[in-house]
């Protein structure tokens, strides 16, 4: 059985790191709130990705899709004022991760999201949220979580 300190110390350190800049939407999601408006946050995410030498492969307009299909699925509530995702991959990082575990292909491409809640769901005003879903911790995947954390924090600060 592992020592209690070997479990608690990493847990406390990680909670301190994420509690200063991020809010957890779930155990596997990290988010940061920015004071930028939605359009500025989108530009900041794109720049934070590009400034690291990556190319956005796909920009999904999730908010528009939900609005467009709301009547078809019987939706009665609007979720987002705006919501977009950005997918990208790193040949260097992805190769390293997949060389360690070929099944980690499941996590590529990487996804960063930006959203602004619909007026009826807002709690703190016009906050815009930037985030990503973590890859499972351990091994070469940790570098992807570090990279994505850097990207969302940089974007939240205006890249």
HUFENVEN-V193831 format. One record per backbone hydrogen bond with DSSP energy under -0.5 kcal/mol. CO is the residue of the C=O (numbers start at 0). NH is the residue of the N-H. Records with the same first field share a line. If there is no record, write none. Layout:
# HUFENVEN-V193831
CO->NH ; NH
This chain:
# HUFENVEN-V193831
2->5 ; 6
3->6 ; 7
4->8
6->10
7->11
8->12
9->13
10->14
11->15
12->16
13->17
14->18
15->19
16->20
17->21
22->24 ; 30
25->28
27->133
28->24 ; 25
29->131
30->22
31->129
33->127
36->40
37->41
38->42
39->43
40->44
41->45
42->46
43->47
44->48
45->49
46->50
48->51 ; 53
49->52
57->59 ; 86
59->61 ; 84
60->64
61->65
62->66
63->67
64->68
65->69
66->69
68->72
69->73 ; 74
70->73
78->117
81->115
82->62
83->113
84->59
85->111
86->56 ; 57
87->109
88->90
89->93
90->94
91->95
92->96
93->97
94->98
95->99
96->100
100->103
101->104
102->105
103->106
104->107
109->87
110->132
111->85
112->130
113->83
114->128
115->80 ; 81
117->120 ; 121
118->121
124->126
126->116
127->33
128->114
129->31
130->112
131->29
137->140
138->141
139->142
140->143 ; 144
141->145
142->146
143->147
144->148
145->149
146->150
147->151
148->152
149->153
150->154
151->155
152->156
153->158
154->157
